[in-house]
Amino acid sequence: SSRPRRRVNPGFQGQLKLYQAMGCAVDSSSALYKRYRLQMLTERYPELQGLPREVFAVDPTSICQTPNTEVLYRCRKCRRALFRSSSILSHTEGSGPTAFAHKRITDSAQLCGDGREKCTSYFTEPVQWMEPALLGVMEGQLLCPKCMSKLGSFSWRGEQCSCGRWVTPAFQIHKSRVDEVRTLPVGNFQAAKT
């Protein structure tokens, strides 16, 4: 009040809003927190070298068992485990075809006009198997570490989802390239449902 021209730092205000959205507690498993951490990394490490190991989600192949509540995603071609549902960073749906005005999508070519789901990709946090492809490069392809088939792409600057939302940074894996595997308890043993 003694200095009316002084304002609160917008970055600090953003952190307070994030803290409030997480229920006034730091939840490192929250998708909001993971996205914030990735955005801060791009500012702190512009050359994208020497990223801290905790940035990368654990590779599902390095842990023997997946918790019952999590869905495992595998390469559709070779069945290698790629990531878990906890690594998916959700985003709010974009404005659809109007967001692609710069690409001149007409009314006749509108996205998802036939009732299909709008998001055709998963946006994930980086997983350990992605590390060699990500370091020192701003954008590129994400290839399966086992069979080398293309799974999607990444860009530290961000990419536009099929729903129209811009996601930054983006580690995009196409839904058509992976299979969802759910584990169901059956008696005393686990059964996988694909």
Backbone bond lengths (Angstrom), bond angles and torsions (degrees), N, CA, C in turn:
res aa  C-N    CA-C-N  psi(-1)  N-CA   C-N-CA  omega(-1)  CA-C   N-CA-C  phi
1 S - - - 1.455 - - 1.526 110.88 -
2 S 1.358 117.15 -28.43 1.473 119.34 -179.98 1.525 110.87 -75.36
3 R 1.344 117.75 -21.97 1.464 121.35 178.35 1.525 108.90 -128.88
4 P 1.310 117.52 87.00 1.476 120.91 -174.27 1.534 113.54 -64.97
5 R 1.312 118.61 -21.64 1.465 120.24 -178.67 1.520 111.96 -80.66
6 R 1.313 117.90 -12.92 1.468 121.31 179.31 1.531 109.46 -78.69
7 R 1.318 114.84 138.08 1.462 120.47 -179.46 1.525 109.79 -127.96
8 V 1.311 115.82 159.67 1.456 121.40 176.52 1.526 108.28 -75.71
9 N 1.309 116.68 139.34 1.456 123.32 178.99 1.533 109.84 -57.07
10 P 1.355 118.86 128.69 1.477 120.55 -179.32 1.533 112.53 -61.73
11 G 1.323 117.65 -31.84 1.465 120.16 176.94 1.513 111.61 -64.57
12 F 1.327 115.83 -40.19 1.460 120.86 178.31 1.530 110.33 -67.68
13 Q 1.328 116.92 -38.71 1.464 120.05 176.71 1.530 110.45 -62.24
14 G 1.336 116.51 -40.11 1.460 120.30 177.31 1.519 112.05 -62.55
15 Q 1.338 116.04 -39.40 1.458 120.13 178.04 1.528 111.11 -65.59
16 L 1.328 116.81 -39.06 1.467 120.35 178.04 1.533 111.24 -64.61
17 K 1.335 116.68 -40.46 1.466 120.11 178.36 1.527 110.79 -65.07
18 L 1.336 116.58 -39.29 1.457 121.13 177.00 1.527 110.41 -63.15
19 Y 1.328 116.05 -44.19 1.467 121.85 179.60 1.533 110.41 -60.91
20 Q 1.328 116.21 -41.45 1.463 120.39 178.47 1.531 110.60 -67.10
21 A 1.341 117.59 -40.86 1.466 121.01 -179.81 1.525 112.00 -65.03
22 M 1.347 116.88 -25.97 1.463 120.72 178.74 1.523 111.92 -89.07
23 G 1.335 117.57 9.88 1.465 121.32 177.88 1.517 113.10 80.52
24 C 1.322 117.07 33.02 1.473 123.44 178.53 1.526 112.58 57.90
25 A 1.327 115.88 38.68 1.462 122.75 174.22 1.522 107.78 -151.42
26 V 1.316 117.40 146.39 1.461 120.39 178.31 1.519 107.93 -81.13
27 D 1.337 115.49 113.46 1.461 122.14 -179.30 1.522 107.96 -113.38
28 S 1.324 116.91 98.56 1.467 120.89 -175.66 1.527 112.34 -68.84
29 S 1.333 118.90 -11.97 1.460 120.99 177.12 1.533 112.12 -91.34
30 S 1.315 117.32 -5.26 1.458 121.85 -179.23 1.531 110.78 -71.18
31 A 1.333 116.31 138.49 1.469 120.74 177.61 1.530 110.63 -61.97
32 L 1.322 117.13 -35.66 1.469 120.64 178.25 1.525 110.86 -62.09
33 Y 1.323 115.77 -44.16 1.468 120.40 -179.80 1.527 110.88 -66.37
34 K 1.334 117.02 -42.26 1.467 120.73 179.92 1.527 110.76 -61.84
35 R 1.333 117.00 -42.77 1.471 120.34 179.08 1.528 110.43 -64.86
36 Y 1.329 117.90 -42.04 1.467 122.14 178.01 1.536 109.89 -60.70
37 R 1.330 116.53 -45.21 1.466 121.19 -179.37 1.534 110.81 -61.08
38 L 1.333 117.27 -41.06 1.464 120.40 178.84 1.530 111.43 -65.83
39 Q 1.338 117.09 -40.02 1.459 120.03 178.22 1.526 111.03 -64.06
40 M 1.324 117.49 -39.48 1.469 121.37 178.06 1.522 111.09 -66.18
41 L 1.333 117.67 -34.19 1.464 121.31 178.87 1.519 111.80 -63.85
42 T 1.334 116.56 -40.92 1.461 119.25 -179.18 1.525 111.31 -64.96
43 E 1.328 117.17 -28.40 1.461 120.60 176.92 1.528 110.97 -79.39
44 R 1.331 116.83 -39.07 1.463 121.39 -175.32 1.525 112.56 -78.90
45 Y 1.339 117.85 -32.86 1.458 122.58 -177.94 1.527 109.57 -121.30
46 P 1.331 118.71 70.97 1.470 119.35 -176.85 1.525 113.43 -62.50
47 E 1.342 117.86 -25.43 1.465 120.20 179.05 1.533 111.62 -86.73
48 L 1.338 117.45 -6.38 1.463 124.61 176.81 1.520 112.84 56.49
49 Q 1.327 116.71 38.52 1.457 122.32 174.80 1.519 108.61 -117.17
50 G 1.303 117.51 148.24 1.451 121.93 176.25 1.520 114.21 65.47
51 L 1.331 117.77 35.73 1.457 120.88 178.07 1.524 110.02 -65.50
52 P 1.327 118.06 143.06 1.464 119.95 178.35 1.526 111.47 -61.87
53 R 1.329 116.99 143.95 1.466 122.16 -178.14 1.526 112.52 -62.16
54 E 1.348 117.97 -30.36 1.465 120.12 -177.22 1.527 112.78 -69.64
55 V 1.331 117.77 -8.77 1.465 121.61 177.14 1.518 110.25 -68.73
56 F 1.318 116.51 -32.65 1.454 121.42 -173.91 1.528 110.91 -90.66
57 A 1.331 115.47 131.82 1.462 120.83 175.88 1.522 108.81 -68.30
58 V 1.307 116.60 152.16 1.457 121.88 -178.84 1.526 109.86 -65.75
59 D 1.322 115.80 134.80 1.456 121.80 176.90 1.528 108.41 -66.04
60 P 1.343 119.15 126.64 1.467 120.89 -177.32 1.524 113.44 -61.78
61 T 1.331 118.66 -21.35 1.466 120.23 179.66 1.523 111.69 -77.00
62 S 1.343 117.93 -17.13 1.464 120.10 -178.60 1.527 112.19 -84.80
63 I 1.325 117.94 -11.79 1.467 122.08 177.22 1.519 107.28 -114.24
64 C 1.313 115.60 132.72 1.468 121.11 -173.21 1.521 113.88 -64.70
65 Q 1.327 117.61 -42.26 1.455 119.95 -171.54 1.515 110.84 -126.87
66 T 1.319 116.14 141.17 1.445 122.83 176.95 1.522 108.37 -95.72
67 P 1.336 118.59 135.37 1.467 119.40 177.05 1.527 110.89 -57.14
68 N 1.335 116.34 149.03 1.466 121.61 -176.49 1.512 113.49 -57.33
69 T 1.324 117.40 -31.78 1.458 120.38 -174.27 1.522 112.93 -81.11
70 E 1.314 117.99 -14.53 1.455 119.49 -176.38 1.516 112.20 -95.94
71 V 1.333 114.20 145.55 1.453 121.73 175.63 1.521 106.97 -94.53
72 L 1.317 116.74 138.76 1.454 122.55 178.95 1.525 107.70 -105.11
73 Y 1.309 117.15 138.64 1.459 121.86 179.17 1.523 108.40 -112.52
74 R 1.335 115.68 128.93 1.464 122.35 -176.76 1.516 110.67 -119.85
75 C 1.327 115.68 154.69 1.467 121.60 174.47 1.518 107.70 -62.53
76 R 1.307 117.52 131.44 1.458 121.52 -177.78 1.529 111.48 -68.05
77 K 1.321 116.79 -27.09 1.463 120.35 -176.15 1.530 112.27 -83.18
78 C 1.340 118.22 -50.27 1.467 120.62 -173.76 1.527 114.17 -112.27
79 R 1.344 118.55 -4.95 1.459 125.00 177.22 1.525 114.36 71.61
80 R 1.323 119.42 16.52 1.455 121.69 177.61 1.527 109.03 -71.48
81 A 1.325 118.27 135.18 1.464 122.33 177.47 1.524 108.75 -67.10
82 L 1.349 116.72 131.06 1.469 121.25 -175.45 1.524 112.93 -111.65
83 F 1.342 117.46 -48.65 1.460 120.73 -178.47 1.523 109.59 -159.87
84 R 1.335 114.92 167.58 1.465 121.91 179.20 1.524 109.29 -107.78
85 S 1.315 115.57 166.32 1.462 120.41 179.63 1.525 111.61 -62.79
86 S 1.325 118.23 -26.07 1.468 120.97 179.09 1.525 112.12 -70.35
87 S 1.330 117.69 -14.70 1.469 121.21 178.55 1.523 112.81 -88.37
88 I 1.325 117.75 -9.66 1.464 121.05 -179.37 1.522 109.16 -76.25
89 L 1.323 115.53 129.75 1.466 122.04 177.68 1.520 107.77 -103.72
90 S 1.319 116.18 106.45 1.463 120.46 -177.76 1.530 109.98 -71.98
91 H 1.307 114.72 158.26 1.469 120.53 176.06 1.523 108.29 -141.08
92 T 1.327 115.36 156.64 1.459 118.79 177.87 1.523 108.57 -73.48
93 E 1.305 114.71 146.37 1.466 120.33 -177.76 1.519 110.90 -64.23
94 G 1.322 115.81 138.52 1.458 121.27 179.52 1.512 111.79 -80.60
95 S 1.307 115.80 -172.04 1.461 121.38 -176.00 1.521 113.10 -88.82
96 G 1.321 118.09 12.90 1.460 121.63 175.02 1.512 113.81 72.44
97 P 1.342 117.69 -142.72 1.460 122.01 -174.12 1.528 114.68 -57.21
98 T 1.325 117.75 -29.54 1.464 118.93 -179.84 1.524 111.56 -65.65
99 A 1.327 117.72 -24.26 1.462 120.96 178.40 1.523 111.60 -72.37
100 F 1.328 117.30 -15.40 1.456 121.51 -179.09 1.533 111.84 -103.38
101 A 1.321 116.70 25.79 1.462 120.91 -177.61 1.522 111.61 -56.54
102 H 1.321 117.13 -34.04 1.465 120.31 -179.91 1.525 111.63 -66.01
103 K 1.338 118.02 -18.44 1.463 121.74 178.10 1.525 111.24 -98.98
104 R 1.326 116.71 0.53 1.471 124.28 176.80 1.521 113.06 58.10
105 I 1.296 116.49 50.00 1.467 120.54 174.05 1.519 107.36 -77.75
106 T 1.317 116.33 124.24 1.457 121.25 -176.77 1.521 110.30 -87.87
107 D 1.334 115.20 171.89 1.463 120.28 178.94 1.525 111.63 -60.37
108 S 1.325 117.56 -34.90 1.466 120.17 -178.67 1.525 111.78 -70.94
109 A 1.327 117.38 -21.27 1.468 121.21 -179.08 1.515 111.78 -108.96
110 Q 1.336 116.66 26.38 1.459 119.49 -177.83 1.521 111.06 -61.91
111 L 1.320 114.21 144.36 1.454 120.28 178.99 1.520 110.52 -71.96
112 C 1.295 114.82 141.14 1.472 122.17 171.24 1.518 113.24 57.55
113 G 1.300 117.19 31.97 1.455 120.13 178.28 1.514 112.00 -71.77
114 D 1.334 117.59 -16.17 1.457 120.59 -177.35 1.518 112.90 -99.06
115 G 1.317 118.39 14.82 1.446 121.41 176.24 1.521 115.12 90.85
116 R 1.337 118.11 1.85 1.468 119.85 177.93 1.519 109.36 -69.15
117 E 1.341 115.55 162.24 1.454 117.97 178.09 1.526 109.46 -69.44
118 K 1.321 115.79 146.84 1.457 120.44 -173.27 1.520 113.35 -76.64
119 C 1.315 118.43 -38.75 1.468 121.01 -178.61 1.522 108.77 -87.74
120 T 1.313 116.35 116.63 1.462 121.15 -179.03 1.521 111.99 -99.51
121 S 1.330 116.93 5.77 1.461 121.39 -178.67 1.515 111.14 -137.68
122 Y 1.335 114.63 159.72 1.457 121.66 170.29 1.524 107.09 -101.07
123 F 1.318 117.06 135.39 1.460 121.38 172.25 1.519 105.59 -105.10
124 T 1.325 116.87 119.46 1.455 121.84 -174.05 1.517 111.28 -116.94
125 E 1.322 114.83 167.79 1.454 119.43 167.36 1.526 105.90 -78.38
126 P 1.334 118.93 157.97 1.466 118.55 179.39 1.531 110.78 -64.52
127 V 1.326 116.13 139.45 1.455 122.88 179.61 1.533 107.45 -107.85
128 Q 1.319 117.89 154.39 1.466 121.96 -174.32 1.519 113.37 -52.38
129 W 1.328 119.97 -37.51 1.459 120.86 -178.81 1.525 112.60 -67.64
130 M 1.353 117.91 -16.11 1.472 121.76 178.93 1.532 112.43 -82.96
131 E 1.316 117.51 -17.41 1.461 121.91 -170.21 1.530 114.22 -50.46
132 P 1.350 120.90 -48.29 1.469 119.09 -179.01 1.531 113.64 -59.83
133 A 1.331 117.41 -32.67 1.471 120.86 -179.26 1.524 112.18 -77.59
134 L 1.341 117.89 -28.64 1.463 121.77 -172.53 1.522 114.84 -85.40
135 L 1.315 117.48 -33.68 1.460 120.08 -171.01 1.523 112.54 -71.01
136 G 1.311 115.39 128.50 1.460 122.12 176.46 1.518 114.94 78.99
137 V 1.328 118.21 3.60 1.468 121.92 -177.51 1.520 108.61 -128.09
138 M 1.313 117.60 137.75 1.460 121.33 -178.99 1.527 113.31 -79.46
139 E 1.326 117.32 -32.46 1.468 120.51 -179.33 1.514 110.01 -156.65
140 G 1.332 115.31 157.74 1.460 119.90 179.76 1.510 110.93 174.01
141 Q 1.326 115.27 -168.59 1.459 121.91 -178.57 1.521 110.52 -93.64
142 L 1.319 116.01 150.83 1.454 122.05 172.21 1.523 107.22 -105.80
143 L 1.324 115.90 117.03 1.455 122.17 -177.97 1.519 109.52 -110.75
144 C 1.319 116.14 147.16 1.461 120.82 176.54 1.532 107.76 -61.42
145 P 1.330 118.40 131.02 1.462 120.31 -178.07 1.532 113.82 -68.22
146 K 1.335 117.68 -15.04 1.462 120.21 -179.07 1.528 112.37 -98.17
147 C 1.344 117.27 -54.70 1.474 119.98 -174.85 1.527 113.59 -103.15
148 M 1.334 116.86 -4.51 1.471 123.71 177.48 1.533 113.83 63.72
149 S 1.340 118.10 20.91 1.470 119.30 175.08 1.528 108.40 -78.96
150 K 1.322 116.34 150.02 1.458 120.81 -177.62 1.523 109.98 -72.52
151 L 1.335 115.31 127.99 1.455 121.43 179.18 1.526 111.68 -104.46
152 G 1.325 116.45 -29.83 1.458 121.32 -176.26 1.510 110.11 171.67
153 S 1.321 115.53 -147.15 1.461 120.19 -177.96 1.518 109.57 -149.66
154 F 1.332 115.02 169.41 1.456 119.94 176.36 1.515 108.72 -138.45
155 S 1.302 115.37 153.03 1.460 122.20 175.05 1.519 107.88 -153.81
156 W 1.324 115.83 123.06 1.461 119.63 177.14 1.516 110.23 -69.61
157 R 1.333 117.81 -21.55 1.473 121.81 178.38 1.519 111.54 -81.40
158 G 1.325 117.06 -21.19 1.453 121.66 179.17 1.514 112.85 113.66
159 E 1.331 115.57 160.54 1.463 123.08 177.23 1.516 108.74 -141.67
160 Q 1.317 115.29 159.12 1.451 120.85 -179.67 1.525 109.32 -94.55
161 C 1.320 116.10 129.99 1.461 122.30 177.00 1.529 108.74 -75.17
162 S 1.317 116.66 162.39 1.465 120.57 178.43 1.521 112.08 -65.26
163 C 1.348 117.87 -18.13 1.468 120.69 177.46 1.537 111.08 -82.23
164 G 1.322 117.07 -10.08 1.459 120.94 178.59 1.517 113.89 107.11
165 R 1.323 119.48 -13.33 1.469 123.13 -178.49 1.527 109.62 -75.74
166 W 1.326 116.52 136.62 1.461 122.05 175.14 1.530 107.51 -89.19
167 V 1.336 117.09 125.49 1.466 122.37 -177.82 1.522 108.71 -114.62
168 T 1.342 117.06 125.40 1.458 121.96 -177.62 1.506 110.40 -132.04
169 P 1.313 119.97 133.95 1.466 128.15 -23.55 1.524 109.36 -66.13
170 A 1.311 116.86 161.41 1.461 121.15 -172.87 1.517 111.57 -120.32
171 F 1.328 115.33 125.06 1.456 123.37 171.46 1.517 104.33 -121.70
172 Q 1.333 114.72 90.81 1.460 122.96 -166.65 1.526 110.78 -101.55
173 I 1.330 116.04 123.55 1.463 121.59 176.97 1.520 107.32 -120.16
174 H 1.324 115.77 124.68 1.461 121.29 -176.19 1.535 110.62 -70.54
175 K 1.325 115.66 133.97 1.466 121.20 -179.05 1.523 111.73 -61.35
176 S 1.319 117.48 -29.57 1.462 121.05 -179.15 1.523 112.67 -73.01
177 R 1.331 118.43 -10.89 1.466 122.28 -178.37 1.520 113.77 -100.47
178 V 1.339 116.83 -4.54 1.466 120.12 -178.57 1.518 110.56 -130.08
179 D 1.327 115.55 156.22 1.458 123.04 174.00 1.517 108.41 -110.78
180 E 1.316 115.33 143.42 1.464 122.87 178.07 1.522 107.94 -93.65
181 V 1.336 117.19 126.49 1.455 121.60 -178.97 1.518 108.46 -120.08
182 R 1.317 116.24 119.73 1.465 122.20 178.21 1.527 108.03 -108.46
183 T 1.328 116.86 137.84 1.457 119.88 176.38 1.520 108.51 -97.98
184 L 1.308 115.74 131.54 1.452 121.95 -178.85 1.525 109.42 -117.23
185 P 1.335 118.32 132.64 1.463 119.16 176.90 1.527 110.61 -73.09
186 V 1.330 116.30 127.67 1.461 121.88 178.10 1.521 106.83 -131.18
187 G 1.326 116.90 105.89 1.458 120.35 -178.22 1.520 110.48 62.77
188 N 1.330 115.85 -127.61 1.465 121.29 -179.37 1.523 113.13 -98.31
189 F 1.321 118.27 4.13 1.463 120.10 -179.12 1.521 109.64 -128.98
190 Q 1.319 116.30 166.30 1.469 122.92 -178.43 1.522 109.71 -96.77
191 A 1.312 118.05 140.24 1.454 122.93 174.54 1.521 107.66 -123.28
192 A 1.298 116.01 138.30 1.472 119.94 179.90 1.516 109.28 -95.22
193 K 1.320 115.92 137.26 1.468 121.87 177.44 1.521 107.07 -116.58
194 T 1.291 118.06 125.35 1.463 122.31 -178.09 1.494 111.42 -104.34
